[in-house]
Amino acid sequence: MSDKIPCREVLYDPTRGKLVLDTREIVRHPLRFLRAASPFLSAHHPFCTEYAGHVFHWRGRSWCIGCFFSSISFAVTMFAVLLVWFFNPVLLSRFWLFYGGVGGVVLSLLCSILHLTKNKKVKAVAKVLLGAAFATIVWAILLYEGSLSSELGAKICLILFLYFPIITLMNARRMVEIGKTCEGCDYRGRWSRCPGFEDFLCHLVDEGFLHPEPKKERPQDSPEAQ
């Protein structure tokens, strides 16, 4: 008979310490960790009604609408422009690639700021537009001086310089929104007790990647111990 404590007893034990990730176990078994964490890695949101508008279900999994559609549209647009550049580069205009991309980014962000993306279909379209728009900006930079190879290192640095501040601001805004949503929930942002995280956390507990901190022994002569 196994001495292993059932996951839910660990999560809902009122006397347990803080849940911590076992980084050594993750380093030793990275693929097993990815398999255990994979539901959350594709969804990026708690599995509850508060975030139902941020995910969609496909092939038996939950996927983050923003990451999925923006990534797919970015990759498709990058490849499509590559084909045009390869077969008929005279059709490409750096002016329209860059400013069309800027306009697409602004339009996508406006949809989010105006809360139009509460509708799943609008959200998906806005993310497709965002991914495609950033791809055209990347191409406008890569085609500077009419050559991909010319000053390629500087071009990549400029692309990263544009990308990281934008993605940081977007993530910061998202974290503020998540904080407000979770703090307004009945569980007050305590994710270890949130039913939307329960299955995900149980995968990590059962696989040995997540465990509570050891309980600290109180001195026998302390007032709390008496």
Z-matrix of the N, CA and C atoms (Angstrom, degrees):
N
C 1 1.471
C 2 1.529 1 109.66
N 3 1.326 2 116.36 1 134.11
C 4 1.460 3 120.55 2 -176.89
C 5 1.519 4 111.27 3 -76.42
N 6 1.355 5 115.89 4 140.90
C 7 1.465 6 121.29 5 176.41
C 8 1.525 7 111.94 6 -89.25
N 9 1.323 8 116.00 7 4.10
C 10 1.468 9 120.53 8 -176.21
C 11 1.526 10 110.90 9 -67.71
N 12 1.328 11 116.25 10 131.19
C 13 1.464 12 121.06 11 -179.64
C 14 1.528 13 109.00 12 -78.79
N 15 1.337 14 118.36 13 130.68
C 16 1.470 15 120.32 14 178.52
C 17 1.524 16 111.24 15 -55.69
N 18 1.322 17 114.80 16 144.29
C 19 1.463 18 120.69 17 -174.79
C 20 1.520 19 113.29 18 -54.12
N 21 1.316 20 117.13 19 -46.74
C 22 1.465 21 119.57 20 -174.86
C 23 1.526 22 112.42 21 -67.02
N 24 1.314 23 116.26 22 -27.25
C 25 1.466 24 118.68 23 174.27
C 26 1.524 25 110.27 24 -68.15
N 27 1.336 26 116.04 25 -34.55
C 28 1.463 27 120.15 26 177.46
C 29 1.526 28 110.20 27 -68.07
N 30 1.343 29 116.34 28 -48.13
C 31 1.467 30 120.81 29 -176.26
C 32 1.516 31 112.23 30 -62.81
N 33 1.332 32 117.09 31 -40.63
C 34 1.459 33 120.42 32 -172.31
C 35 1.528 34 113.63 33 -101.71
N 36 1.325 35 116.40 34 12.32
C 37 1.461 36 120.38 35 174.97
C 38 1.530 37 108.89 36 -71.32
N 39 1.337 38 118.83 37 115.13
C 40 1.476 39 120.33 38 -176.89
C 41 1.520 40 113.68 39 -69.46
N 42 1.320 41 117.65 40 -14.15
C 43 1.465 42 120.01 41 -177.05
C 44 1.528 43 113.13 42 -101.96
N 45 1.331 44 117.42 43 -0.89
C 46 1.468 45 119.37 44 -176.28
C 47 1.524 46 111.19 45 -71.90
N 48 1.346 47 113.94 46 161.61
C 49 1.456 48 119.72 47 174.62
C 50 1.518 49 111.03 48 -83.12
N 51 1.300 50 116.06 49 -175.51
C 52 1.463 51 122.71 50 179.68
C 53 1.525 52 110.35 51 -65.52
N 54 1.341 53 116.94 52 139.34
C 55 1.457 54 121.05 53 177.28
C 56 1.526 55 109.89 54 -74.43
N 57 1.319 56 116.59 55 131.62
C 58 1.465 57 121.38 56 -179.47
C 59 1.527 58 109.75 57 -131.71
N 60 1.344 59 115.44 58 149.31
C 61 1.454 60 121.08 59 176.01
C 62 1.530 61 109.76 60 -81.50
N 63 1.320 62 115.66 61 139.24
C 64 1.462 63 121.39 62 176.45
C 65 1.525 64 107.53 63 -88.93
N 66 1.331 65 116.63 64 94.57
C 67 1.465 66 120.68 65 -175.47
C 68 1.531 67 112.09 66 -64.75
N 69 1.315 68 117.19 67 -32.33
C 70 1.462 69 119.40 68 178.60
C 71 1.519 70 110.95 69 -64.73
N 72 1.313 71 116.19 70 -41.69
C 73 1.464 72 120.27 71 179.08
C 74 1.523 73 110.68 72 -66.50
N 75 1.324 74 116.91 73 -36.40
C 76 1.466 75 120.85 74 178.00
C 77 1.523 76 110.56 75 -64.91
N 78 1.341 77 116.93 76 -43.89
C 79 1.462 78 120.91 77 179.51
C 80 1.522 79 110.96 78 -65.18
N 81 1.317 80 116.82 79 -36.96
C 82 1.468 81 120.95 80 -179.18
C 83 1.524 82 112.35 81 -73.09
N 84 1.347 83 116.66 82 -31.33
C 85 1.466 84 120.37 83 -176.41
C 86 1.531 85 110.40 84 -133.85
N 87 1.339 86 117.88 85 64.31
C 88 1.478 87 120.30 86 -175.87
C 89 1.518 88 114.24 87 -62.99
N 90 1.330 89 117.66 88 -38.86
C 91 1.466 90 120.03 89 -178.95
C 92 1.526 91 111.16 90 -68.62
N 93 1.323 92 116.58 91 -39.59
C 94 1.463 93 119.71 92 177.46
C 95 1.524 94 110.47 93 -65.88
N 96 1.334 95 116.64 94 -35.97
C 97 1.468 96 120.05 95 176.75
C 98 1.527 97 110.98 96 -65.32
N 99 1.332 98 116.92 97 -43.19
C 100 1.465 99 120.29 98 179.10
C 101 1.517 100 111.43 99 -63.00
N 102 1.333 101 116.69 100 -37.84
C 103 1.470 102 119.07 101 177.40
C 104 1.518 103 110.96 102 -65.79
N 105 1.325 104 116.69 103 -41.14
C 106 1.471 105 120.39 104 -179.99
C 107 1.520 106 111.66 105 -67.46
N 108 1.349 107 116.28 106 -36.58
C 109 1.474 108 121.09 107 -176.63
C 110 1.521 109 112.85 108 -91.35
N 111 1.335 110 118.01 109 -4.62
C 112 1.461 111 120.74 110 -171.34
C 113 1.530 112 115.40 111 -57.41
N 114 1.338 113 120.42 112 -36.39
C 115 1.477 114 117.93 113 178.20
C 116 1.525 115 112.80 114 -58.17
N 117 1.339 116 116.57 115 -41.03
C 118 1.462 117 119.55 116 -179.48
C 119 1.521 118 111.69 117 -77.50
N 120 1.337 119 117.05 118 -31.33
C 121 1.460 120 120.45 119 -179.25
C 122 1.518 121 111.70 120 -63.94
N 123 1.313 122 117.93 121 -30.89
C 124 1.464 123 120.44 122 178.91
C 125 1.525 124 112.01 123 -90.17
N 126 1.331 125 117.42 124 -28.08
C 127 1.471 126 120.27 125 -177.71
C 128 1.529 127 112.70 126 -89.82
N 129 1.363 128 116.90 127 -39.19
C 130 1.471 129 122.74 128 178.11
C 131 1.520 130 113.74 129 65.89
N 132 1.304 131 118.53 130 3.37
C 133 1.461 132 122.11 131 -178.89
C 134 1.532 133 109.41 132 -138.61
N 135 1.333 134 116.81 133 154.54
C 136 1.471 135 119.46 134 174.95
C 137 1.532 136 110.54 135 -59.62
N 138 1.319 137 115.64 136 149.61
C 139 1.459 138 120.48 137 -178.73
C 140 1.530 139 109.52 138 -88.92
N 141 1.327 140 115.02 139 70.45
C 142 1.464 141 120.20 140 -179.75
C 143 1.525 142 109.75 141 -141.67
N 144 1.325 143 116.14 142 170.15
C 145 1.464 144 121.32 143 -175.53
C 146 1.524 145 112.45 144 -65.44
N 147 1.347 146 117.49 145 -25.47
C 148 1.462 147 120.44 146 -179.80
C 149 1.528 148 111.86 147 -62.06
N 150 1.344 149 116.73 148 -27.49
C 151 1.464 150 121.13 149 -176.45
C 152 1.528 151 112.65 150 -115.80
N 153 1.318 152 116.51 151 16.76
C 154 1.459 153 119.80 152 -178.52
C 155 1.531 154 111.77 153 -60.74
N 156 1.328 155 117.20 154 -29.81
C 157 1.456 156 121.10 155 -179.25
C 158 1.511 157 114.02 156 -77.89
N 159 1.337 158 117.17 157 -4.15
C 160 1.469 159 120.71 158 -177.84
C 161 1.522 160 113.03 159 -102.56
N 162 1.330 161 116.93 160 -7.90
C 163 1.464 162 119.90 161 -176.89
C 164 1.529 163 110.36 162 -129.94
N 165 1.318 164 115.18 163 160.23
C 166 1.458 165 121.12 164 170.26
C 167 1.519 166 107.66 165 -134.46
N 168 1.324 167 116.29 166 162.84
C 169 1.459 168 121.09 167 -174.73
C 170 1.520 169 110.05 168 -112.30
N 171 1.324 170 114.38 169 130.03
C 172 1.459 171 120.58 170 -178.15
C 173 1.519 172 109.09 171 -151.00
N 174 1.323 173 116.55 172 131.44
C 175 1.462 174 122.94 173 -179.77
C 176 1.528 175 112.43 174 54.48
N 177 1.321 176 115.38 175 40.82
C 178 1.455 177 120.90 176 175.90
C 179 1.510 178 115.43 177 74.56
N 180 1.352 179 116.93 178 12.31
C 181 1.467 180 120.69 179 179.79
C 182 1.516 181 110.07 180 -129.08
N 183 1.324 182 115.10 181 158.43
C 184 1.460 183 121.05 182 173.32
C 185 1.520 184 108.27 183 -96.37
N 186 1.333 185 116.11 184 135.51
C 187 1.464 186 121.73 185 -177.82
C 188 1.522 187 109.90 186 -126.48
N 189 1.331 188 115.83 187 141.04
C 190 1.459 189 121.33 188 175.02
C 191 1.530 190 109.02 189 -69.38
N 192 1.315 191 117.05 190 123.05
C 193 1.464 192 120.99 191 -178.11
C 194 1.518 193 111.05 192 -59.64
N 195 1.323 194 116.86 193 -46.68
C 196 1.455 195 120.64 194 -176.28
C 197 1.514 196 112.89 195 -62.09
N 198 1.321 197 116.65 196 -52.99
C 199 1.471 198 120.05 197 -177.34
C 200 1.521 199 111.72 198 -66.16
N 201 1.329 200 117.04 199 -41.73
C 202 1.461 201 120.61 200 -176.40
C 203 1.520 202 111.58 201 -63.53
N 204 1.328 203 117.01 202 -54.27
C 205 1.459 204 119.76 203 -173.19
C 206 1.532 205 112.67 204 -74.44
N 207 1.326 206 117.37 205 -34.90
C 208 1.466 207 118.28 206 178.53
C 209 1.525 208 110.79 207 -70.40
N 210 1.329 209 117.70 208 -37.84
C 211 1.472 210 120.66 209 178.88
C 212 1.522 211 111.35 210 -66.91
N 213 1.325 212 116.35 211 -44.66
C 214 1.464 213 120.48 212 -179.66
C 215 1.529 214 110.38 213 -63.65
N 216 1.328 215 116.76 214 -45.94
C 217 1.470 216 119.11 215 -177.69
C 218 1.526 217 111.30 216 -67.58
N 219 1.350 218 117.02 217 -34.54
C 220 1.465 219 120.38 218 176.75
C 221 1.526 220 110.26 219 -62.38
N 222 1.334 221 116.84 220 -48.25
C 223 1.458 222 120.88 221 -178.21
C 224 1.526 223 111.32 222 -64.44
N 225 1.332 224 116.91 223 -43.71
C 226 1.469 225 120.65 224 -178.79
C 227 1.521 226 110.51 225 -64.70
N 228 1.329 227 117.35 226 -42.93
C 229 1.463 228 120.88 227 -179.23
C 230 1.528 229 111.15 228 -67.11
N 231 1.331 230 116.88 229 -41.71
C 232 1.467 231 120.06 230 177.20
C 233 1.531 232 110.69 231 -57.83
N 234 1.341 233 116.25 232 -44.29
C 235 1.458 234 120.51 233 -178.93
C 236 1.529 235 111.53 234 -69.27
N 237 1.350 236 116.21 235 -39.59
C 238 1.468 237 119.97 236 -179.29
C 239 1.527 238 111.51 237 -63.78
N 240 1.334 239 116.36 238 -44.10
C 241 1.466 240 120.09 239 178.99
C 242 1.529 241 110.36 240 -67.25
N 243 1.330 242 116.84 241 -34.92
C 244 1.464 243 120.35 242 176.36
C 245 1.531 244 111.05 243 -59.87
N 246 1.339 245 115.99 244 -42.57
C 247 1.464 246 119.81 245 178.66
C 248 1.520 247 111.09 246 -63.66
N 249 1.340 248 116.78 247 -43.03
C 250 1.468 249 120.29 248 179.13
C 251 1.525 250 109.81 249 -62.76
N 252 1.338 251 116.84 250 -44.77
C 253 1.467 252 121.00 251 179.93
C 254 1.529 253 111.22 252 -62.46
N 255 1.321 254 116.46 253 -36.46
C 256 1.457 255 120.66 254 -177.64
C 257 1.532 256 112.05 255 -72.97
N 258 1.345 257 116.98 256 -41.57
C 259 1.462 258 120.22 257 -174.23
C 260 1.530 259 113.37 258 -93.96
N 261 1.347 260 117.46 259 -33.91
C 262 1.465 261 118.98 260 -177.75
C 263 1.525 262 109.68 261 -152.77
N 264 1.332 263 117.72 262 73.81
C 265 1.469 264 121.21 263 -173.57
C 266 1.525 265 113.97 264 -64.55
N 267 1.345 266 118.83 265 -19.50
C 268 1.463 267 119.95 266 -178.99
C 269 1.530 268 111.47 267 -66.06
N 270 1.339 269 116.87 268 -16.45
C 271 1.467 270 120.19 269 179.11
C 272 1.535 271 112.19 270 -76.21
N 273 1.322 272 116.52 271 -14.64
C 274 1.458 273 119.89 272 -176.44
C 275 1.522 274 111.38 273 -92.25
N 276 1.315 275 115.69 274 133.21
C 277 1.453 276 122.23 275 176.29
C 278 1.521 277 108.35 276 -121.29
N 279 1.324 278 116.20 277 118.65
C 280 1.451 279 119.90 278 179.87
C 281 1.524 280 111.44 279 -59.78
N 282 1.327 281 116.95 280 -34.81
C 283 1.459 282 120.93 281 179.79
C 284 1.524 283 110.65 282 -59.22
N 285 1.337 284 116.43 283 -51.24
C 286 1.461 285 120.19 284 -177.36
C 287 1.526 286 111.72 285 -72.76
N 288 1.312 287 117.47 286 -33.25
C 289 1.458 288 120.09 287 176.42
C 290 1.527 289 110.48 288 -61.78
N 291 1.327 290 116.33 289 -47.26
C 292 1.461 291 120.03 290 -176.02
C 293 1.532 292 112.02 291 -71.22
N 294 1.336 293 116.27 292 -55.35
C 295 1.469 294 118.36 293 -175.09
C 296 1.523 295 112.55 294 -73.90
N 297 1.332 296 116.60 295 -27.98
C 298 1.465 297 118.77 296 171.73
C 299 1.522 298 110.64 297 -64.97
N 300 1.354 299 115.93 298 -39.62
C 301 1.460 300 120.35 299 177.27
C 302 1.518 301 112.15 300 -65.77
N 303 1.326 302 116.73 301 -43.40
C 304 1.471 303 120.29 302 177.97
C 305 1.527 304 110.49 303 -59.99
N 306 1.328 305 115.76 304 -43.55
C 307 1.459 306 119.92 305 178.25
C 308 1.520 307 111.64 306 -62.07
N 309 1.345 308 116.49 307 -39.30
C 310 1.461 309 120.41 308 178.58
C 311 1.517 310 112.32 309 -65.53
N 312 1.338 311 117.07 310 -41.03
C 313 1.464 312 121.10 311 177.83
C 314 1.525 313 110.40 312 -63.03
N 315 1.329 314 116.56 313 -45.80
C 316 1.464 315 120.74 314 -179.75
C 317 1.523 316 110.83 315 -61.98
N 318 1.330 317 116.67 316 -44.00
C 319 1.463 318 120.61 317 -179.79
C 320 1.525 319 111.57 318 -63.40
N 321 1.329 320 116.18 319 -40.99
C 322 1.465 321 119.85 320 178.79
C 323 1.523 322 111.19 321 -64.78
N 324 1.342 323 116.61 322 -43.00
C 325 1.464 324 120.23 323 179.31
C 326 1.527 325 111.52 324 -66.33
N 327 1.317 326 117.18 325 -35.54
C 328 1.462 327 120.56 326 177.69
C 329 1.535 328 110.90 327 -63.58
N 330 1.324 329 116.38 328 -39.34
C 331 1.468 330 120.02 329 177.54
C 332 1.522 331 110.45 330 -59.09
N 333 1.333 332 116.03 331 -38.56
C 334 1.456 333 120.59 332 179.35
C 335 1.527 334 111.47 333 -72.73
N 336 1.338 335 116.75 334 -45.01
C 337 1.478 336 121.07 335 -178.81
C 338 1.522 337 111.13 336 -62.62
N 339 1.326 338 116.62 337 -37.74
C 340 1.468 339 121.62 338 -179.46
C 341 1.528 340 112.51 339 -83.59
N 342 1.347 341 116.51 340 4.77
C 343 1.464 342 123.28 341 177.59
C 344 1.535 343 113.55 342 62.74
N 345 1.334 344 115.81 343 24.07
C 346 1.464 345 119.31 344 175.96
C 347 1.523 346 110.49 345 -71.86
N 348 1.324 347 116.29 346 -21.60
C 349 1.455 348 120.49 347 -176.73
C 350 1.530 349 112.83 348 -78.85
N 351 1.325 350 117.30 349 5.74
C 352 1.459 351 119.23 350 172.19
C 353 1.522 352 110.32 351 -65.49
N 354 1.339 353 114.93 352 -25.66
C 355 1.462 354 120.35 353 172.82
C 356 1.530 355 108.38 354 -80.93
N 357 1.324 356 117.30 355 126.93
C 358 1.467 357 121.26 356 -174.72
C 359 1.521 358 112.41 357 -59.24
N 360 1.320 359 117.20 358 -41.02
C 361 1.462 360 120.02 359 -177.55
C 362 1.524 361 110.67 360 -67.43
N 363 1.331 362 116.55 361 -42.01
C 364 1.464 363 120.20 362 177.88
C 365 1.522 364 109.77 363 -64.39
N 366 1.337 365 116.22 364 -40.09
C 367 1.460 366 120.64 365 179.60
C 368 1.520 367 110.48 366 -61.34
N 369 1.339 368 116.91 367 -44.77
C 370 1.467 369 120.71 368 -179.84
C 371 1.527 370 110.87 369 -62.82
N 372 1.343 371 116.63 370 -43.39
C 373 1.469 372 120.54 371 179.70
C 374 1.526 373 110.43 372 -63.96
N 375 1.340 374 116.50 373 -41.69
C 376 1.465 375 120.45 374 179.98
C 377 1.528 376 110.98 375 -63.20
N 378 1.317 377 117.15 376 -37.50
C 379 1.469 378 120.14 377 -179.67
C 380 1.530 379 111.32 378 -73.89
N 381 1.329 380 116.66 379 -34.79
C 382 1.467 381 119.84 380 174.19
C 383 1.529 382 109.39 381 -61.98
N 384 1.326 383 115.55 382 -43.80
C 385 1.464 384 120.83 383 179.08
C 386 1.526 385 110.95 384 -62.98
N 387 1.338 386 117.42 385 -41.24
C 388 1.462 387 121.58 386 -179.31
C 389 1.529 388 111.34 387 -63.47
N 390 1.319 389 116.33 388 -46.15
C 391 1.461 390 120.03 389 -179.57
C 392 1.520 391 112.10 390 -64.35
N 393 1.336 392 116.34 391 -43.82
C 394 1.461 393 120.38 392 179.99
C 395 1.527 394 110.77 393 -66.87
N 396 1.328 395 116.80 394 -39.36
C 397 1.462 396 121.27 395 -178.71
C 398 1.527 397 111.04 396 -64.20
N 399 1.334 398 115.87 397 -43.90
C 400 1.464 399 117.68 398 179.64
C 401 1.529 400 110.98 399 -66.37
N 402 1.332 401 116.65 400 -33.47
C 403 1.466 402 120.33 401 178.23
C 404 1.529 403 110.88 402 -63.61
N 405 1.330 404 117.79 403 -40.55
C 406 1.466 405 119.47 404 179.59
C 407 1.528 406 111.61 405 -68.93
N 408 1.347 407 116.62 406 -33.33
C 409 1.469 408 119.78 407 175.73
C 410 1.532 409 109.72 408 -65.47
N 411 1.329 410 116.44 409 -41.90
C 412 1.466 411 120.79 410 177.85
C 413 1.527 412 110.36 411 -59.63
N 414 1.318 413 117.01 412 -43.95
C 415 1.460 414 120.27 413 179.95
C 416 1.527 415 111.67 414 -66.97
N 417 1.313 416 116.83 415 -37.04
C 418 1.466 417 119.63 416 178.51
C 419 1.523 418 110.60 417 -61.59
N 420 1.332 419 116.14 418 -36.33
C 421 1.465 420 120.38 419 178.10
C 422 1.528 421 110.56 420 -73.45
N 423 1.329 422 117.16 421 -43.53
C 424 1.459 423 121.11 422 -178.20
C 425 1.533 424 112.33 423 -63.67
N 426 1.324 425 116.14 424 -30.05
C 427 1.464 426 119.65 425 -177.24
C 428 1.532 427 113.12 426 -90.43
N 429 1.323 428 116.54 427 11.14
C 430 1.466 429 119.50 428 177.13
C 431 1.532 430 109.20 429 -58.09
N 432 1.305 431 116.66 430 134.60
C 433 1.463 432 124.65 431 -176.37
C 434 1.529 433 112.20 432 66.13
N 435 1.324 434 116.32 433 16.21
C 436 1.459 435 120.94 434 172.91
C 437 1.503 436 116.28 435 73.59
N 438 1.328 437 118.24 436 12.01
C 439 1.462 438 121.08 437 -177.49
C 440 1.522 439 110.27 438 -141.62
N 441 1.335 440 115.45 439 138.88
C 442 1.457 441 119.68 440 177.21
C 443 1.529 442 111.86 441 -71.84
N 444 1.317 443 116.85 442 -36.37
C 445 1.462 444 121.03 443 -174.04
C 446 1.522 445 113.62 444 -79.15
N 447 1.334 446 117.54 445 -22.32
C 448 1.463 447 120.72 446 -177.37
C 449 1.528 448 111.17 447 -67.36
N 450 1.329 449 116.67 448 121.81
C 451 1.479 450 122.84 449 178.60
C 452 1.530 451 111.31 450 51.76
N 453 1.336 452 116.83 451 42.03
C 454 1.470 453 120.26 452 -175.17
C 455 1.525 454 112.12 453 -61.23
N 456 1.332 455 117.71 454 -40.32
C 457 1.456 456 120.75 455 -179.98
C 458 1.522 457 112.20 456 -61.01
N 459 1.321 458 116.59 457 -43.83
C 460 1.464 459 121.19 458 179.42
C 461 1.524 460 110.65 459 -65.71
N 462 1.332 461 116.09 460 -37.35
C 463 1.468 462 120.30 461 179.46
C 464 1.529 463 110.86 462 -64.91
N 465 1.318 464 115.99 463 -43.67
C 466 1.465 465 119.68 464 179.69
C 467 1.535 466 110.51 465 -64.43
N 468 1.315 467 116.72 466 -39.70
C 469 1.475 468 120.24 467 177.11
C 470 1.519 469 111.14 468 -61.52
N 471 1.337 470 116.93 469 -41.02
C 472 1.464 471 120.77 470 178.94
C 473 1.523 472 110.93 471 -65.44
N 474 1.332 473 116.31 472 -40.86
C 475 1.471 474 120.57 473 178.41
C 476 1.523 475 110.28 474 -61.10
N 477 1.326 476 116.43 475 -45.31
C 478 1.468 477 120.27 476 179.02
C 479 1.525 478 111.15 477 -66.26
N 480 1.337 479 116.36 478 -35.99
C 481 1.464 480 121.13 479 178.73
C 482 1.533 481 110.44 480 -63.46
N 483 1.323 482 117.23 481 -34.20
C 484 1.463 483 121.59 482 177.03
C 485 1.527 484 111.35 483 -78.02
N 486 1.340 485 115.27 484 -39.58
C 487 1.463 486 120.50 485 -172.82
C 488 1.528 487 112.56 486 -69.54
N 489 1.330 488 116.64 487 -50.21
C 490 1.458 489 119.18 488 -171.83
C 491 1.531 490 113.69 489 -64.14
N 492 1.344 491 120.32 490 -43.43
C 493 1.472 492 118.06 491 176.46
C 494 1.531 493 112.73 492 -61.82
N 495 1.345 494 116.28 493 -40.30
C 496 1.462 495 119.68 494 -179.70
C 497 1.520 496 110.70 495 -63.91
N 498 1.342 497 116.60 496 -48.52
C 499 1.465 498 119.75 497 -177.98
C 500 1.523 499 111.21 498 -67.59
N 501 1.342 500 116.97 499 -31.71
C 502 1.467 501 120.56 500 177.93
C 503 1.524 502 110.91 501 -66.79
N 504 1.326 503 116.43 502 -44.54
C 505 1.471 504 120.61 503 178.41
C 506 1.526 505 111.23 504 -63.65
N 507 1.336 506 115.91 505 -41.89
C 508 1.465 507 119.50 506 179.42
C 509 1.527 508 111.08 507 -64.38
N 510 1.331 509 116.60 508 -42.27
C 511 1.465 510 120.42 509 179.32
C 512 1.523 511 111.74 510 -68.00
N 513 1.339 512 116.38 511 -37.00
C 514 1.465 513 119.88 512 178.13
C 515 1.528 514 110.09 513 -63.45
N 516 1.322 515 115.47 514 -43.79
C 517 1.471 516 119.60 515 178.17
C 518 1.524 517 110.73 516 -62.98
N 519 1.342 518 116.26 517 -40.76
C 520 1.456 519 120.23 518 178.84
C 521 1.524 520 111.72 519 -64.60
N 522 1.345 521 117.57 520 -39.78
C 523 1.461 522 120.47 521 179.67
C 524 1.518 523 111.46 522 -65.31
N 525 1.341 524 116.22 523 -37.06
C 526 1.470 525 120.04 524 177.01
C 527 1.531 526 109.73 525 -63.71
N 528 1.331 527 116.12 526 -43.48
C 529 1.467 528 120.65 527 179.28
C 530 1.524 529 111.31 528 -63.66
N 531 1.350 530 116.26 529 -43.52
C 532 1.462 531 120.13 530 179.24
C 533 1.526 532 110.43 531 -64.08
N 534 1.348 533 116.17 532 -41.13
C 535 1.453 534 120.21 533 178.37
C 536 1.525 535 112.17 534 -59.51
N 537 1.336 536 116.20 535 -44.61
C 538 1.466 537 120.31 536 179.39
C 539 1.527 538 111.28 537 -65.04
N 540 1.341 539 115.83 538 -42.22
C 541 1.464 540 120.07 539 -178.97
C 542 1.522 541 110.84 540 -63.92
N 543 1.342 542 116.22 541 -47.30
C 544 1.464 543 120.03 542 -176.95
C 545 1.531 544 111.78 543 -71.22
N 546 1.312 545 117.81 544 -35.96
C 547 1.466 546 119.95 545 177.90
C 548 1.521 547 111.23 546 -68.35
N 549 1.337 548 116.65 547 -28.24
C 550 1.460 549 120.58 548 178.70
C 551 1.513 550 113.51 549 -83.23
N 552 1.337 551 116.44 550 -4.44
C 553 1.456 552 122.11 551 -179.61
C 554 1.529 553 109.80 552 -82.24
N 555 1.339 554 116.73 553 165.02
C 556 1.465 555 121.09 554 178.79
C 557 1.522 556 112.61 555 -61.48
N 558 1.338 557 116.50 556 -24.57
C 559 1.467 558 120.49 557 -176.87
C 560 1.523 559 112.75 558 -92.17
N 561 1.336 560 116.70 559 -0.16
C 562 1.462 561 123.37 560 171.78
C 563 1.526 562 112.69 561 53.67
N 564 1.331 563 116.82 562 39.63
C 565 1.449 564 120.56 563 175.72
C 566 1.513 565 114.86 564 76.60
N 567 1.320 566 117.88 565 8.44
C 568 1.471 567 119.64 566 177.77
C 569 1.526 568 107.63 567 -87.68
N 570 1.314 569 115.52 568 90.84
C 571 1.456 570 121.30 569 -171.22
C 572 1.522 571 113.21 570 -65.59
N 573 1.323 572 117.63 571 -26.79
C 574 1.461 573 119.54 572 -179.69
C 575 1.528 574 111.81 573 -68.03
N 576 1.331 575 117.27 574 -16.64
C 577 1.469 576 121.51 575 177.98
C 578 1.530 577 111.59 576 -107.62
N 579 1.320 578 117.01 577 -3.21
C 580 1.469 579 121.17 578 -176.13
C 581 1.525 580 110.31 579 -77.47
N 582 1.343 581 119.01 580 125.87
C 583 1.469 582 121.27 581 178.16
C 584 1.526 583 112.56 582 -59.00
N 585 1.340 584 116.98 583 -26.60
C 586 1.456 585 120.28 584 179.52
C 587 1.514 586 113.14 585 -69.28
N 588 1.325 587 117.59 586 -18.17
C 589 1.462 588 122.47 587 178.07
C 590 1.529 589 112.43 588 -106.23
N 591 1.320 590 116.81 589 -7.22
C 592 1.463 591 120.25 590 -169.18
C 593 1.528 592 113.20 591 -57.68
N 594 1.347 593 117.52 592 -52.36
C 595 1.464 594 120.06 593 -178.24
C 596 1.520 595 111.70 594 -62.47
N 597 1.333 596 116.26 595 -40.80
C 598 1.466 597 121.12 596 180.00
C 599 1.524 598 110.76 597 -63.07
N 600 1.338 599 116.64 598 -47.94
C 601 1.461 600 120.17 599 -179.73
C 602 1.522 601 111.32 600 -65.91
N 603 1.336 602 116.53 601 -35.05
C 604 1.462 603 119.63 602 179.53
C 605 1.524 604 111.35 603 -64.74
N 606 1.331 605 117.13 604 -35.99
C 607 1.469 606 120.33 605 175.40
C 608 1.523 607 109.59 606 -58.34
N 609 1.331 608 116.40 607 -45.36
C 610 1.464 609 120.81 608 -177.46
C 611 1.527 610 111.68 609 -69.84
N 612 1.341 611 116.97 610 -38.92
C 613 1.466 612 120.36 611 178.48
C 614 1.525 613 110.34 612 -66.38
N 615 1.329 614 116.63 613 -47.16
C 616 1.460 615 120.69 614 -177.84
C 617 1.523 616 112.29 615 -63.92
N 618 1.341 617 116.83 616 -30.84
C 619 1.455 618 120.53 617 -180.00
C 620 1.527 619 112.65 618 -87.56
N 621 1.329 620 116.71 619 -1.70
C 622 1.460 621 120.15 620 176.35
C 623 1.518 622 115.30 621 83.85
N 624 1.351 623 117.33 622 14.67
C 625 1.464 624 120.03 623 -179.74
C 626 1.527 625 112.68 624 -93.41
N 627 1.312 626 117.06 625 -15.35
C 628 1.466 627 121.43 626 -177.14
C 629 1.521 628 108.19 627 -133.43
N 630 1.316 629 116.00 628 132.86
C 631 1.457 630 119.41 629 -179.80
C 632 1.526 631 109.42 630 -154.68
N 633 1.326 632 117.25 631 156.80
C 634 1.469 633 119.06 632 178.22
C 635 1.516 634 111.53 633 -75.57
N 636 1.318 635 115.61 634 149.89
C 637 1.462 636 120.08 635 175.68
C 638 1.526 637 109.38 636 -63.28
N 639 1.333 638 116.61 637 146.25
C 640 1.469 639 118.68 638 178.06
C 641 1.529 640 110.65 639 -59.00
N 642 1.317 641 114.73 640 142.72
C 643 1.462 642 119.04 641 177.72
C 644 1.526 643 109.21 642 -72.15
N 645 1.328 644 115.70 643 134.67
C 646 1.460 645 120.68 644 -179.24
C 647 1.525 646 110.31 645 -80.02
N 648 1.320 647 114.23 646 131.28
C 649 1.467 648 119.47 647 177.69
C 650 1.524 649 109.53 648 -74.55
N 651 1.320 650 116.15 649 129.96
C 652 1.460 651 119.97 650 177.65
C 653 1.528 652 109.70 651 -86.49
N 654 1.314 653 117.90 652 140.08
C 655 1.476 654 120.61 653 176.70
C 656 1.527 655 110.60 654 -56.96
N 657 1.329 656 115.66 655 139.93
C 658 1.451 657 120.26 656 -176.17
C 659 1.534 658 112.61 657 -61.66
N 660 1.341 659 116.99 658 -29.15
C 661 1.460 660 118.94 659 -177.38
C 662 1.522 661 113.43 660 -94.13
N 663 1.348 662 116.65 661 6.80
C 664 1.461 663 119.12 662 179.00
C 665 1.522 664 109.31 663 -77.79
N 666 1.359 665 118.54 664 153.19
C 667 1.469 666 121.45 665 -179.96
C 668 1.519 667 111.51 666 -60.03
N 669 1.380 668 117.21 667 -34.27
C 670 1.464 669 119.39 668 -177.13
C 671 1.522 670 111.04 669 -68.79
N 672 1.339 671 116.66 670 -28.23
C 673 1.452 672 120.23 671 -176.23
C 674 1.533 673 111.32 672 -82.85
N 675 1.315 674 117.60 673 -11.99
C 676 1.459 675 120.23 674 -176.83
C 677 1.522 676 111.39 675 -92.23
